[in-house]
């Protein structure tokens, strides 16, 4: 009886794991060109194949990797690289705050694991609101599958970068925009969310045009503030 119970628990965990893997699969496929670009770009910046792969295995942050590698190629100092990547990845702090109530009761091993695997894509499938309990095995399945896919794509980029010249001119960077569009559009179900997206979009473009540092974080904060204010003023249901 006890063995049957353990088997049922194991089966439930595996079901949740594969469900998370399946849920994130479209986003994993969409990010493959981005990973290929990251691998080939790292080689072009002078990193060895092992160092290029290690960036994806250890850093595991697409946009931050591309920017950091570009700064390495330009000979920019370590302090500037660290500050820039901190600003780029600061949105993960917001993701963590949004999911804090669901993750904080979990054991330390789960908090550390999911914290490392937390990406824009994992946040999109795992953060279903406070009324939904987060299954750690579902989140782990999605995050780990995406991690493996990203590293395979990076390895493909390293191999292609050694044999195909000017890979960065193939327009693979469009995958970055396409991935974020695929994440954001399905979540636009309320006027407040639409306003949040539009304000963030306009703000980020203005920051780029005006060469304002930290534009991504500024746009995110302005978007969230606008959406929250609109929801409160209009009495929009959460």
C-alpha positions in Angstrom: 0.0 0.0 0.0 2.8 2.4 0.9 4.7 1.5 -2.3 1.6 2.2 -4.3 1.2 5.6 -2.6 4.9 6.5 -3.4 4.4 5.4 -7.0 1.3 7.6 -7.3 3.2 10.6 -5.9 6.1 10.0 -8.3 3.7 9.7 -11.2 2.0 13.0 -10.2 5.4 14.8 -10.1 6.4 13.4 -13.5 3.0 14.5 -15.0 3.5 18.0 -13.6 7.1 18.1 -14.9 6.1 17.1 -18.5 3.1 19.4 -18.4 5.4 22.3 -17.7 7.8 21.1 -20.4 5.0 21.0 -22.9 3.6 24.3 -21.9 6.9 26.1 -22.5 7.8 24.2 -25.7 6.5 26.9 -28.2 8.6 29.5 -26.4 11.6 27.2 -26.4 11.3 26.7 -30.1 10.9 30.5 -30.7 14.1 31.3 -28.8 16.3 28.9 -30.8 17.5 31.5 -33.3 18.3 33.8 -30.3 20.4 31.1 -28.7 22.2 30.4 -32.0 23.0 34.1 -32.2 24.3 34.2 -28.6 26.7 31.3 -29.2 28.1 32.6 -32.5 28.3 36.2 -31.2 30.3 35.0 -28.2 32.9 33.4 -30.5 33.0 36.5 -32.6 33.8 38.5 -29.5 36.9 36.4 -28.9 35.6 33.9 -26.3 36.6 30.2 -26.7 33.9 27.6 -27.4 34.0 26.5 -23.8 33.6 30.0 -22.5 30.8 30.7 -24.9 28.9 27.7 -23.8 29.6 28.5 -20.1 27.9 31.8 -20.5 24.6 30.1 -21.4 25.1 27.4 -18.8 26.0 29.7 -15.9 24.7 33.1 -16.7 21.6 31.9 -18.5 20.2 35.3 -19.5 19.7 35.9 -23.2 19.6 39.7 -23.5 22.2 40.2 -20.8 24.5 37.7 -22.5 24.3 39.5 -25.9 24.9 42.9 -24.3 27.7 41.6 -22.1 29.4 39.9 -25.0 29.1 43.1 -27.1 30.7 45.1 -24.3 33.5 42.5 -24.0 34.2 42.8 -27.7 34.4 46.6 -27.4 36.9 46.3 -24.6 34.6 47.9 -21.9 35.6 47.3 -18.3 34.1 44.7 -15.9 32.4 47.2 -13.6 30.4 48.7 -16.5 29.5 45.3 -17.8 28.2 44.2 -14.3 26.2 47.4 -13.9 24.7 47.2 -17.3 23.7 43.5 -17.0 22.2 44.3 -13.5 20.0 46.9 -15.1 18.9 44.6 -17.9 18.1 41.7 -15.6 16.5 43.9 -12.9 13.0 42.9 -14.2 13.7 39.5 -12.7 13.5 41.2 -9.3 9.9 42.2 -10.2 9.1 38.7 -11.3 10.4 37.4 -8.0 8.3 39.9 -6.1 5.2 38.9 -8.1 5.7 35.2 -7.3 7.0 35.7 -3.8 3.8 34.6 -2.0 3.8 31.3 -3.9 7.5 30.5 -3.8 8.5 31.7 -0.3 6.8 28.8 1.6 8.8 26.3 -0.5 12.0 24.7 0.8 15.3 26.4 0.1 16.3 24.0 -2.6 13.2 24.8 -4.6 13.6 28.6 -4.1 17.2 28.4 -5.3 16.4 26.1 -8.2 13.4 28.1 -9.5 15.2 31.4 -8.9 18.0 30.3 -11.2 15.6 29.0 -13.8 13.3 32.0 -13.7 13.1 33.7 -17.1 10.6 35.8 -18.9 9.3 32.6 -20.5 8.9 30.7 -17.2 7.3 33.6 -15.6 4.7 33.7 -18.4 3.6 30.1 -17.9 4.1 29.8 -14.1 2.6 33.1 -12.8 -1.1 32.4 -13.1 -2.2 34.7 -10.3 -2.4 34.3 -6.5 -5.6 32.2 -6.8 -3.6 29.4 -8.4 -1.1 27.4 -6.4 2.2 27.0 -8.1 3.3 23.4 -8.5 7.1 23.4 -8.2 7.4 20.3 -10.4 5.4 22.1 -13.2 7.7 25.2 -12.9 10.8 23.0 -12.8 9.7 21.1 -15.9 9.2 24.4 -17.8 12.3 26.1 -16.5 14.6 23.1 -17.0 13.3 22.3 -20.5 13.9 25.9 -21.5 17.4 25.8 -20.0 18.3 22.7 -21.9 16.8 24.1 -25.1 18.8 27.4 -24.7 22.0 25.6 -24.2 21.5 23.3 -27.2 20.8 26.4 -29.3 23.9 28.0 -28.0 26.0 24.9 -28.9 24.5 25.0 -32.4 25.5 28.7 -32.6 29.0 27.9 -31.5 29.3 25.1 -34.2 27.7 27.3 -36.9 29.9 30.3 -35.9 33.0 28.2 -36.5 31.9 27.2 -40.0 29.5 29.9 -41.3 30.8 33.5 -41.7 28.8 36.6 -40.8 26.1 34.6 -38.9 25.0 37.8 -37.1 23.9 39.3 -40.4 21.2 36.6 -40.9 18.6 38.5 -38.9 18.4 36.0 -36.1 18.1 38.8 -33.6 14.4 39.2 -34.7 13.8 36.1 -32.5 14.3 38.4 -29.5 11.4 40.6 -30.4 9.3 37.6 -31.6 9.7 35.8 -28.3 8.6 38.8 -26.2 5.6 39.4 -28.5 4.6 35.8 -28.0 4.9 36.2 -24.2 3.0 39.5 -23.9 0.1 39.3 -26.4 -1.7 36.3 -24.8 -1.7 38.1 -21.4 -3.5 41.2 -22.8 -7.0 40.4 -21.6 -7.9 43.6 -19.7 -7.8 47.4 -20.5 -5.4 47.9 -17.7 -3.0 45.4 -19.1 -3.3 46.9 -22.6 -2.5 50.3 -21.1 0.5 48.8 -19.3 1.9 47.3 -22.5 1.4 50.5 -24.5 2.9 52.8 -21.9 5.9 50.4 -21.5 6.3 50.3 -25.3 6.3 54.0 -25.8 8.5 54.6 -22.7 11.1 52.1 -23.8 11.2 53.6 -27.3 11.6 57.1 -25.9 14.4 55.9 -23.6 16.2 54.4 -26.7 15.8 57.6 -28.7 16.9 59.8 -25.9 19.8 57.4 -24.9 18.5 57.0 -21.4 20.3 54.3 -19.4 18.1 51.8 -17.6 15.2 52.3 -20.1 13.9 48.8 -19.7 13.4 49.2 -16.0 12.0 52.7 -16.3 9.5 51.5 -19.0 8.4 48.5 -16.8 7.8 50.7 -13.8 5.9 53.3 -15.7 3.8 50.6 -17.4 2.9 48.9 -14.2 2.1 52.2 -12.5 -0.2 53.3 -15.3 -2.0 50.0 -15.4 -2.5 49.8 -11.7 -3.7 53.4 -11.5 -6.2 52.8 -14.4 -7.5 49.7 -12.7 -8.1 51.5 -9.4 -9.7 54.6 -11.0 -12.1 52.5 -13.2 -12.8 49.9 -10.5 -11.6 47.1 -12.9 -12.0 43.7 -11.4 -8.7 41.7 -10.8 
